[in-house]
């Protein structure tokens, strides 16, 4: 469970989130939707404990957090396989396991390639594969399908949906069909600054 | 239209050297005063006769050792100082004036001052160290500050160990800056170290060879020792950079900072 209690987050003069209250359950999928700049990514960062609210608190019961960032954040000097292995524990970093994740995200042919040789779509898939391979009980995805075409999205979505069954998953999207694809509850980010998450 | 034949790329530096040696030769012949400007041939023959003596190799070896030890100490010290001054702003403010002082003080002043404190034999090592230290320090510090924050954030989120962060992010990010530091520091420290040897004239040193040949007006020997300095400088720089760039390309660490975030 994650409880947001009266959280406020400001960046200088600009208040992005103000007195926001919400409780996420232990499991389930939630899609954060709202106009650009409304505070979706800021909220995701607060959930990931990468940021702290000025006021209020984020109460977590989750121990292992995984995230696919908006930018892939891959290490340019490691190949695809090693980028994946880097975040995996010793028990999970076997070649078979990394190959399995690369195969699921249709990256088997690029296992030994470096990020600079990958397309934006491939980088995003690798970033998603890393987040899912890492596991954890809280999965955060910032616009996970933004660089994927429709056909790829349809093929990749079941793997993410499978992960959603074992973890609380919160993702940012601009496309309502993404929420349907992952069986997620849509949370509309309302107010400027963001002060309400309303379910539909 | 007839095509003008082009020279192979490798021949251009060689031709450039031949041109300047030719110009030197011509000037020496026209000038006609070998005491002031010897010909390249007399310099080369003097160098070969020096090379046939055991003391030449001892001299070169000892000079090389003094200065290389100074450079290595500067690489270690500069890196440690950079780590300290990035971690602590108090340390940064405390040590910053020392950095400015090292950069601004004329090397001759430091040489004479240090000569009084530590004796002539240790001055070249110290001077090589003190000249290379600020370069290594400022470059490595810049490298540490420029490490991609997004990658560090990713590492923190996925709970990477300190060892993994060091090996997978810190060192590869730092390497281009370290390489740049080596490039500048080696050449400067070598020249300053030899200058210290000239002024302090420790036993069995290239600097003493230069000093004595100037004292006794053996200009061809002066030129020969200078040639030795130039050749060793080029060899150290070439060797060190070759080694470091090999490590860099094997590990794929050559990515420019702006390309770091894929």
Interface residues (C-beta under 8 A of the other chain):
Chain A: X48 X50 X64 X65 X66 X67 X69 X71 X72 X73 X74 X75 X76 X77 X78 X86 X87 X114 X115 X116 X118 X123 X130 X134
Chain B: X150 X151 X153 X154 X156 X157 X158 X159 X160 X164 X168 X169 X172 X251 X252 X253 X255 X259 X260 X261 X262
